[in-house]
Amino acid sequence: MVESQRLLLDNLGVRKLYAVFGVSMGGMQVIQWAVSHSDRLARAVAVMPMARTAPWSVCVNEASRRALMVDPEWATSTPRRGWHAWVAIMQVLATRTPAAMAIELLHQFT
């Protein structure tokens, strides 16, 4: 992600950043900016970055990626079927913590 951001900035002619700011995953990107491109930024503000991605987040991200990419149109146009699958995943998984999901499922099946 940081490399794609750097390439975009290079193409826009932006060589120096006043500050890089990010929360959560954005905070992880701030840290990567500071490590990989410290000469290009004056300040780094990383708010609540995780040391590593939680397994729950990895699962949600992977399920989301697969839902979008399984649609044959994902790379050439708007993946409508993949998009609808992604929305369903987000509504179920991303809006609940693992603990909340466990409680919800327990109540449904008891």
C-alpha positions, 0 to 999 in steps of 0.5 A: 500500500505504501509503495502504491502511495509513493508511486502516486506521489511520484507521478504527481510530482510530490517529493516531500510530505509535511506529515503522514497520519493514520489510524489502525491500519493507516497507522501501520502504513505510517510506520512503514512510511517512516521506515522505508521513506523517512527522507520524504516526510517531516512528521509521522503520526501513527495512532493505534497501529497494531504490532500485527494484524489480528487473525479475525482481520486477516479472515475478514480481509481474505473473505472479502478479497475472495468474494470480489475476485471470484466474480469473472468481471472483477478485473475488467469492469464493475464486479456486481456479483462480487460486490454483493457478496462483499456487502454480505460479508461486511454486514455479517463479519466486519460489524461484529467482534469475534466475541459478539459473533460467538454470543450471537451464534450461541443465542441462535442455536440454543 
